């Protein structure tokens, strides 16, 4: 039996020029009761030149809008040039999923979250294999993805119980059905990683850059663990940031420190108790104020 995919149209409005447009969301997404707002990236040229994210509720109503994280200008490749590279590349991924979903897929692979790709009969059947292959090649040898992306067909997806969802669920058009990190919107690390990788024209150089940057991030996280083992009972968050900046010989943003902590929770659960040593100075001074 051929699976029939039904689409539910939803009228949305561009948050920049306010032109109305219709998007179609596959009906099967609504069959999961436990899923919150569905995030759809509207690509430029759909009805106007703007790119944005729309959050759609279970009734198909647009609830919120957001500007895209950033827009990547991909080099226009001829079909011949594309055919010439037999391996699935970062640009292929961006062309398929769009920037918004690509950033989240990077986040999921780096931080070891499960990924589930919803496949419809018209999709390239090799997409998930290509995706896994790309990330296996993009990560340093000592840090191959512990979890590879899985795929599911619509009929199977409708039967899954997603109540305890700890999974990034998306389709091949870049629609984010669910994400395990809630409403986190901070993907600065991944954004910078992709932007800088694309500065290289050579596909192997792109992969090498990602390997090195991800490997460095892992090494630095291990330095954070070593430092936390050495400090006494506690350390303030800003002192930790300053000590790390000294150790790494560069300025660190609070965002990056949060990323190390997140990485420890996801990839070094045995070291997670060490994180209790980190105290937030502003919270503590607030407490003192109360007393
Ligand atoms: Zn617009």
Boltz pocket constraint, residues with backbone or C-beta under 6 A from the ligand:
constraints:
  - pocket:
      binder: B
      contacts: [[A, 14], [A, 15], [A, 16], [A, 17], [A, 18], [A, 19], [A, 48], [A, 49], [A, 50]]
      max_distance: 6.0
